[in-house]
Every structure is written in structure tokens, then in C-alpha cells.
């Protein structure tokens, strides 16, 4: 396909607009974030806003003044080019737009794509995590008291209170009402996305005591972290949802603690960096992570993230899946993309991972994924920082809409959800 000079020139204009207009918008007071108990919400950044609004007001004024006189405004904006990085490529690898793709940015929650890739390199998309309950002791059938210990083995990154229902039912069917000994959980056991197995074990003991449907089991002894006794009997095993469903939930809602737990299942942050290099083929030292979720100070450039994004898709396709199985359809599926690209013609034409940090690095907004146009599909990476989160998002969407307009308009990804009613 021929990407001639007029089209590339138009895209450069859009890229420049994304660069320049972001500094004319006051620093955003609101941004959608994800954390424990708040999958998507709004937080106030008044302190950062008050520190920056006066200085940014002067910058905007100077930009307008020089723009009226000629090229001064453009030169001033170009001097701040490190605020935005853009890389757009076709499926065959042709570069459609490139601005600062070799400059390291904070990708915020786009880091979760690296976490998902590492998880899929270790486990299949259909992999289910097992969490097993073992008993070791003697049961008095008349009183329902089991003299002995209970053990938990497993590493499901998304084990919740509702998942204890199988345990409670099997204990009830066996006639167990009380366990006199201790509850021993594996070092890998996590409940409610906790990275602390001891705390997770205590959460499980509390859930068993509260019970379900009138059935409850109390554990008299302490909670400990250890291995299953060789004399223990396995009573029941809970199977998690397929990994790709867990990843979809984590990526769509950008759930930070879940991402951290998935990262621990893979082997930790250092392992994520190793997989990016050894498996995706990135240069050694090119990815610097402080978390598996994107919180904190992380660094990667758009070019390397593009390699990672394509490697993630290839990994999925090699195992019978695709990006639509783990990334949300914009304007349709619940999550951080549900209010973007919502017009009837564009709903379902973008799949992407958002990234948002309201105060770190002066305010970060990132977007990485694929856009489907009538003529072709494109991969895109957009990193923005040190500016207005809301302003960046607006310009990101404007750029993607321009890409679609230049290629015959938007076209939906092949997914049944794309034809669902509007949220």
C-alpha cells in the first residue's frame, strides 16, 4: 500500500497538534485511575494544578503571541518535543508516523501489556489456576469437629471470597464444622490480590467462618505459611477462570493489585524485564520497571513498546487467540475505554490499553493498541507526560480518528461484543 507524502504530511500535522495543543489546556483536575476498591474513578490533583497553572498560563500566552507573529510559536513548541512520543505502524511494518519513538517515557499502566505478555509466555491463554484444600486429621462425625490441620495449595492471582463457596460446600457435605488445628497456606497463595500469603490465609479463615448459605467452618488454630503435609488428603480443588479472561478483566479495568499479583506469579518485576529482552527481543536494559502495574517510575520508549505489543499479539495468535480476547473494545466493553470512540460508526474499532498517572512525572497519559480502518489495521503507541491528562486523551483520540479518516473510515473488529447495544 502506498503511503504518499500528502498523507504523511497530514499525520505530521496531527502529531504536531497533539504536541502543541496539550500545553494550551490547564492541568487536568480529574483522571480515571484503578486501585483496590476503585476500578475506575476520579481523583483530584489540585496541589499539582496550583503549582503549575500560573506557569502554564504564561507559557500558553507566549505561544499565542509568537504564533501571531510567525514561526516563533512552532519553534518554542518544538523545543518541548519530549512531552509526546508517537509511533504508528501498519501490520506489514511500514512506519506511518514517528515522533520521539526512541525517547524513554513513563508508560504508566501500559506496563500491564508487558505483564500480560510474560504471563502468556509462561501459561497458555486457557490455563486455569488450581487452588486446593487439604485436610489432615480425624473427624468426629457426631460433633463435626476435626482434630487436625487444613492446608491450602495454589497460586490463583484472582482468588476471591466467592471462590471459597466450593470449599465451604465440601466441608459441609463432609460434616466438618470446626477444625481444631491450624490453617497452613502455600507461599504462592493470594486472596483479594494480596501479595502477603499470611494475610491471604487470614482472609480465607475469616471467609470460612462467615460461611455461605448458613454453612460455616471455624479454624481454631493460627494461620501459617508452609507446605502441605504428606499425610494430608485433598478434599476439593477450585479452578480459576481461563487466564485470558483474567487478563481481560485486569487490562480493561486497569486493576493495579491484580497486575501486581500476576507479576508475582510470573516471577516478579525483574522477570518481566528479562522476558521483554529474552522473548520479545528488546535490547538489554531498554525496559526499566518498578512495578508490574505501571505505578511509580517506569521507563520504556515507544519503539520498544511497539515490539512488545506485536510480540504479545503473535503470542496470542500462536495459541489460537488475539488481542480482542484480552483488550477492551473502545466504546463498548466496560473499563477505561468505555467512554472513548463511542459514536455509532466508530464503536468497536479501537482496542487499547490506557495509562494514567495524575501526578507522577508531571501527569502521564498513554495509549497503546490497534485501530481498525476500512482499508487496513494499524498499531499505535502514544506516550504523553508533563501536561494535562484530559488534554492528552483528547488529542490521542483526535490522532486516531485522523488515521481512520485517511483510510476510509473506522471498521469494527470481528468480535460479537462489538455488535452489542450501547452501554
VMD Tcl script that draws the C-alpha trace (Angstrom):
set ca {
  {0.00 0.00 0.00}
  {1.33 3.43 -0.89}
  {1.64 5.93 1.95}
  {2.43 9.02 -0.04}
  {3.75 12.37 1.06}
  {0.35 14.14 1.42}
  {-0.94 11.55 3.88}
  {2.29 11.50 5.90}
  {2.32 15.30 5.93}
  {-1.23 15.35 7.27}
  {-0.30 12.91 10.01}
  {2.68 15.04 10.97}
  {0.33 17.99 11.30}
  {-1.90 15.95 13.60}
  {1.15 14.82 15.60}
  {2.23 18.42 15.92}
  {-1.25 19.36 17.09}
  {-1.09 16.65 19.72}
  {2.24 18.07 20.82}
  {1.29 21.74 20.84}
  {-2.34 21.79 22.00}
  {-1.59 19.75 25.10}
  {0.24 22.72 26.56}
  {-2.66 25.13 25.99}
  {-5.01 23.20 28.26}
  {-4.78 23.80 32.05}
  {-3.55 20.81 34.04}
  {-6.40 18.37 34.48}
  {-8.12 18.22 37.85}
  {-9.53 14.76 37.19}
  {-8.29 11.45 35.79}
  {-9.61 7.90 35.84}
  {-7.47 5.58 37.92}
  {-7.59 1.99 39.18}
  {-6.69 0.69 42.62}
  {-8.08 -1.56 45.36}
  {-11.78 -0.86 45.75}
  {-11.92 1.60 42.87}
  {-11.65 0.05 39.41}
  {-12.40 3.32 37.67}
  {-12.91 6.67 39.37}
  {-11.82 10.27 39.60}
  {-9.14 11.86 41.75}
  {-8.38 15.49 42.41}
  {-4.95 16.88 41.63}
  {-5.43 20.38 42.96}
  {-2.00 20.61 44.56}
  {-0.20 19.87 41.31}
  {-2.63 22.09 39.47}
  {-1.97 25.05 41.77}
  {1.80 24.64 41.40}
  {1.59 24.53 37.63}
  {-1.36 26.65 36.47}
  {0.34 30.05 36.78}
  {3.48 28.91 34.96}
  {1.46 27.16 32.24}
  {-0.72 30.24 31.80}
  {2.40 32.27 30.92}
  {3.59 29.54 28.53}
  {0.25 29.50 26.70}
  {0.27 33.29 26.43}
  {3.75 33.35 24.94}
  {2.82 30.62 22.47}
  {-0.20 32.58 21.23}
  {1.84 35.78 20.99}
  {4.57 34.20 18.84}
  {2.04 32.35 16.70}
  {0.55 35.65 15.61}
  {3.99 36.91 14.65}
  {5.04 33.90 12.60}
  {7.09 30.79 13.32}
  {8.21 31.59 16.85}
  {5.38 29.62 18.47}
  {6.20 26.49 16.49}
  {9.87 26.72 17.43}
  {9.00 27.10 21.09}
  {6.69 24.08 20.97}
  {9.31 22.02 19.14}
  {11.78 22.72 21.93}
  {9.44 20.77 24.22}
  {9.15 17.78 21.88}
  {9.99 15.25 24.61}
  {6.49 15.71 26.07}
  {4.93 13.39 23.45}
  {6.06 10.25 21.66}
  {4.09 8.72 18.78}
  {4.68 5.62 16.72}
  {2.16 4.25 14.24}
  {2.88 1.22 12.08}
  {0.95 -0.89 9.62}
  {0.66 -4.65 10.01}
  {3.43 -5.14 7.45}
  {5.79 -2.94 9.47}
  {5.59 0.28 7.45}
  {6.03 3.36 9.63}
  {3.07 5.73 9.28}
  {4.09 8.29 11.92}
  {7.11 8.54 14.19}
  {7.88 11.23 16.74}
  {10.36 10.66 19.55}
  {9.92 6.88 19.40}
  {13.44 6.40 20.79}
  {12.87 8.62 23.85}
  {12.12 6.80 27.11}
  {8.79 7.77 28.71}
  {6.76 6.62 31.68}
  {4.16 4.33 30.07}
  {2.00 4.20 33.23}
  {-0.47 1.30 33.06}
  {0.60 0.35 29.53}
  {3.23 -1.60 31.53}
  {0.42 -4.11 32.11}
  {0.91 -5.24 28.48}
  {4.39 -6.42 29.46}
  {2.89 -8.23 32.47}
  {0.28 -9.88 30.24}
  {2.93 -10.92 27.72}
  {5.09 -12.53 30.40}
  {2.06 -14.36 31.81}
  {1.17 -15.72 28.37}
  {4.74 -16.82 27.79}
  {4.53 -18.88 30.98}
  {0.91 -20.04 30.77}
  {-1.50 -20.76 27.91}
  {-4.45 -18.39 27.36}
  {-6.80 -21.17 28.52}
  {-4.69 -22.00 31.58}
  {-6.65 -22.33 34.82}
  {-5.03 -21.89 38.21}
  {-5.85 -24.57 40.80}
  {-6.38 -23.83 44.48}
  {-6.74 -27.00 46.57}
  {-7.93 -27.61 50.13}
  {-6.35 -30.48 52.07}
  {-7.26 -31.95 55.47}
  {-5.04 -33.90 57.82}
  {-6.71 -35.27 60.96}
  {-9.66 -37.20 62.36}
  {-13.31 -36.15 62.18}
  {-15.87 -36.74 64.90}
  {-18.99 -37.17 62.81}
  {-21.32 -36.53 65.75}
  {-19.88 -33.16 66.73}
  {-18.46 -32.09 63.34}
  {-15.09 -31.38 64.97}
  {-11.98 -32.35 63.03}
  {-8.90 -32.73 65.17}
  {-6.08 -31.75 62.85}
  {-4.98 -29.16 60.32}
  {-6.13 -27.70 57.00}
  {-3.84 -26.82 54.09}
  {-4.19 -24.61 51.03}
  {-2.06 -25.04 47.93}
  {-2.21 -22.87 44.80}
  {-1.41 -19.52 43.23}
  {-4.56 -18.19 41.57}
  {-3.90 -14.45 41.04}
  {-7.63 -13.69 41.24}
  {-8.89 -15.81 44.16}
  {-11.82 -14.09 45.90}
  {-14.33 -14.70 48.70}
  {-16.85 -16.09 46.22}
  {-14.34 -18.77 45.26}
  {-14.47 -20.21 48.77}
  {-18.00 -21.48 48.12}
  {-16.70 -24.82 46.86}
  {-14.56 -25.24 49.96}
  {-17.47 -24.47 52.28}
  {-19.82 -26.83 50.44}
  {-17.38 -29.75 50.51}
  {-16.60 -29.21 54.19}
  {-20.33 -29.08 54.94}
  {-21.03 -32.24 52.93}
  {-18.26 -33.99 54.85}
  {-19.78 -32.79 58.11}
  {-16.90 -30.53 59.20}
  {-17.95 -27.62 61.39}
  {-14.73 -26.90 63.24}
  {-11.03 -27.57 62.70}
  {-9.02 -27.58 65.92}
  {-5.60 -27.12 64.37}
  {-4.00 -24.54 62.12}
  {-4.55 -23.35 58.56}
  {-1.36 -23.63 56.51}
  {-1.24 -21.80 53.18}
  {1.35 -22.06 50.41}
  {3.75 -19.13 49.88}
  {2.10 -18.61 46.47}
  {-1.44 -18.33 47.89}
  {-3.12 -14.98 47.32}
  {-6.61 -13.77 48.16}
  {-8.06 -10.46 47.06}
  {-4.84 -9.77 45.07}
  {-2.73 -9.61 48.21}
  {0.98 -10.24 47.91}
  {1.09 -11.37 51.55}
  {0.26 -15.11 51.89}
  {-0.20 -14.83 55.65}
  {-2.75 -12.06 55.26}
  {-4.42 -14.03 52.47}
  {-4.68 -17.04 54.76}
  {-6.32 -14.95 57.44}
  {-8.78 -13.63 54.86}
  {-9.62 -17.21 53.90}
  {-10.11 -18.25 57.54}
  {-12.49 -15.31 58.02}
  {-14.42 -16.22 54.86}
  {-14.81 -19.83 56.03}
  {-16.03 -18.63 59.43}
  {-18.60 -16.29 57.87}
  {-19.70 -19.10 55.59}
  {-22.28 -19.19 52.82}
  {-25.88 -20.35 52.77}
  {-25.88 -20.93 56.52}
  {-22.85 -23.23 56.35}
  {-19.67 -22.14 58.12}
  {-16.43 -23.64 59.34}
  {-14.22 -22.25 62.10}
  {-10.49 -22.85 62.40}
  {-9.29 -22.66 66.00}
  {-5.56 -22.61 65.38}
  {-3.32 -19.95 63.84}
  {-2.67 -19.24 60.17}
  {0.79 -20.17 58.95}
  {2.70 -20.22 55.67}
  {4.15 -23.57 54.69}
  {3.78 -26.71 52.59}
  {1.14 -29.43 52.56}
  {1.70 -32.35 54.92}
  {2.47 -35.59 53.02}
  {-0.26 -37.33 55.05}
  {-2.95 -34.77 54.17}
  {-5.91 -35.69 51.96}
  {-7.06 -33.39 49.16}
  {-10.72 -32.58 49.68}
  {-11.53 -30.19 46.82}
  {-9.87 -28.11 44.10}
  {-11.15 -24.79 42.81}
  {-10.35 -23.92 39.18}
  {-9.95 -20.30 38.16}
  {-11.31 -18.73 35.01}
  {-9.07 -19.08 31.93}
  {-6.05 -16.81 32.07}
  {-7.19 -14.76 29.08}
  {-10.39 -13.83 30.95}
  {-8.37 -12.81 33.98}
  {-6.09 -10.71 31.76}
  {-9.09 -9.13 30.04}
  {-10.54 -8.06 33.38}
  {-7.19 -6.76 34.60}
  {-6.39 -4.85 31.39}
  {-9.88 -3.48 30.71}
  {-10.28 -2.05 34.20}
  {-6.55 -1.48 34.77}
  {-6.62 -3.17 38.17}
  {-3.25 -2.45 39.75}
  {-3.18 -5.02 42.60}
  {-4.29 -7.80 40.23}
  {-1.49 -6.86 37.84}
  {1.00 -6.95 40.70}
  {-0.19 -10.43 41.70}
  {0.03 -11.68 38.11}
  {3.53 -10.25 38.01}
  {4.42 -12.22 41.14}
  {3.03 -15.39 39.55}
  {5.39 -14.84 36.63}
  {8.41 -14.25 38.86}
  {8.47 -10.58 39.77}
  {9.39 -7.29 38.11}
  {12.92 -8.39 37.21}
  {11.48 -11.41 35.44}
  {9.16 -9.15 33.43}
  {12.20 -7.20 32.22}
  {14.01 -10.44 31.38}
  {11.07 -11.77 29.33}
  {10.85 -8.48 27.41}
  {14.50 -8.93 26.41}
  {14.85 -12.70 26.01}
  {11.43 -13.46 24.49}
  {10.27 -10.25 22.79}
  {13.77 -9.39 21.61}
  {14.17 -5.94 23.16}
  {17.67 -4.59 23.79}
  {19.10 -5.38 27.22}
  {18.39 -2.56 29.65}
  {15.78 -0.94 27.43}
  {12.91 -1.64 29.85}
  {13.18 -0.36 33.40}
  {10.28 -1.27 35.66}
  {9.48 -0.56 39.28}
  {6.12 -2.35 39.23}
  {4.06 -4.85 37.26}
  {1.09 -2.48 37.21}
  {2.67 0.72 35.92}
  {2.56 2.56 39.23}
  {5.66 4.53 40.11}
  {8.67 5.32 37.95}
  {8.88 3.08 34.88}
  {10.69 3.76 31.62}
  {10.37 2.41 28.08}
  {10.35 4.06 24.66}
  {7.57 3.83 22.08}
  {9.68 1.82 19.63}
  {10.33 -0.96 22.15}
  {6.73 -0.94 23.33}
  {5.67 -1.40 19.71}
  {7.88 -4.51 19.51}
  {6.31 -5.77 22.73}
  {2.76 -5.10 21.51}
  {3.36 -7.06 18.31}
  {5.05 -9.87 20.25}
  {2.02 -10.03 22.55}
  {-0.33 -10.36 19.61}
  {1.84 -13.01 17.97}
  {1.92 -14.99 21.22}
  {-1.88 -14.90 21.39}
  {-2.32 -15.82 17.73}
  {0.09 -18.75 18.04}
  {-2.18 -20.09 20.77}
  {-5.49 -19.54 19.00}
  {-6.42 -16.16 20.47}
  {-5.95 -12.49 19.61}
  {-5.72 -9.06 21.20}
  {-9.52 -8.74 21.29}
  {-9.50 -11.59 23.84}
  {-7.55 -9.55 26.38}
  {-8.01 -5.87 25.44}
  {-11.31 -3.94 25.66}
  {-13.26 -2.74 22.65}
  {-13.49 1.04 22.91}
  {-16.97 2.45 23.40}
  {-18.46 -0.97 24.14}
  {-16.85 -3.01 26.88}
  {-16.72 -1.77 30.45}
  {-13.43 -0.35 31.62}
  {-11.11 2.56 30.93}
  {-12.03 2.66 27.21}
  {-15.81 2.55 27.54}
  {-16.27 6.32 27.08}
  {-13.90 6.74 24.17}
  {-14.80 6.28 20.50}
  {-18.49 5.97 21.32}
  {-20.15 7.24 18.13}
  {-22.11 4.55 16.25}
  {-19.64 4.35 13.37}
  {-16.50 4.01 15.49}
  {-17.62 1.82 18.39}
  {-15.52 -1.33 18.50}
  {-12.93 -0.05 16.02}
  {-10.20 0.51 18.61}
  {-8.70 -1.92 21.11}
  {-6.21 -0.39 23.51}
  {-4.61 -0.22 26.92}
  {-4.72 3.11 28.66}
  {-2.16 4.50 31.08}
  {-2.78 7.28 33.58}
  {-0.71 8.84 36.37}
  {-2.11 12.11 37.63}
  {0.94 13.43 39.47}
  {3.95 11.21 38.70}
  {6.25 12.74 36.07}
  {4.03 15.80 35.88}
  {0.95 13.89 34.70}
  {1.08 10.90 32.35}
  {-1.37 9.68 29.74}
  {-0.56 6.77 27.43}
  {-2.45 4.69 24.90}
  {-1.28 1.58 23.07}
  {-3.16 -0.84 20.86}
  {-4.69 -1.28 17.42}
  {-7.08 0.74 15.31}
  {-9.14 -0.84 12.53}
  {-9.74 1.24 9.42}
  {-11.72 0.34 6.33}
  {-8.52 -0.22 4.34}
  {-6.14 -1.65 6.94}
  {-5.31 -2.19 10.61}
  {-2.68 -0.10 12.38}
  {-0.67 -0.50 15.57}
  {-0.11 2.63 17.64}
  {1.84 3.73 20.70}
  {1.21 7.20 22.15}
  {3.11 8.34 25.25}
  {2.44 11.76 26.80}
  {3.68 13.29 30.02}
  {4.23 16.58 31.87}
  {0.86 18.01 30.91}
  {-2.91 17.78 31.04}
  {-4.14 14.18 31.25}
  {-7.55 15.08 29.83}
  {-5.97 17.23 27.12}
  {-3.65 14.41 26.13}
  {-6.56 11.97 25.87}
  {-8.49 14.30 23.63}
  {-5.55 14.69 21.28}
  {-4.85 10.95 21.29}
  {-8.40 10.30 20.14}
  {-8.12 13.04 17.53}
  {-4.99 11.45 16.09}
  {-6.61 8.00 15.87}
  {-9.72 9.44 14.23}
  {-7.50 11.15 11.66}
  {-5.75 7.86 10.93}
  {-9.13 6.26 10.31}
  {-10.38 9.13 8.18}
  {-7.31 8.88 5.93}
  {-8.02 5.17 5.38}
  {-11.69 5.06 4.52}
  {-13.13 5.48 8.00}
  {-13.44 3.18 11.04}
  {-14.27 -0.50 10.85}
  {-15.15 -2.77 13.78}
  {-13.02 -5.60 14.98}
  {-14.51 -9.04 14.49}
  {-15.98 -9.67 17.89}
  {-19.58 -10.42 18.87}
  {-19.34 -7.86 21.64}
  {-18.80 -5.14 19.03}
  {-22.41 -5.51 17.95}
  {-23.83 -5.27 21.44}
  {-26.14 -2.39 22.45}
  {-24.56 0.84 23.67}
  {-23.60 0.84 27.35}
}
mol new
graphics top color blue
foreach p $ca { graphics top sphere $p radius 0.5 }
foreach p [lrange $ca 0 end-1] q [lrange $ca 1 end] { graphics top cylinder $p $q radius 0.2 }
display resetview
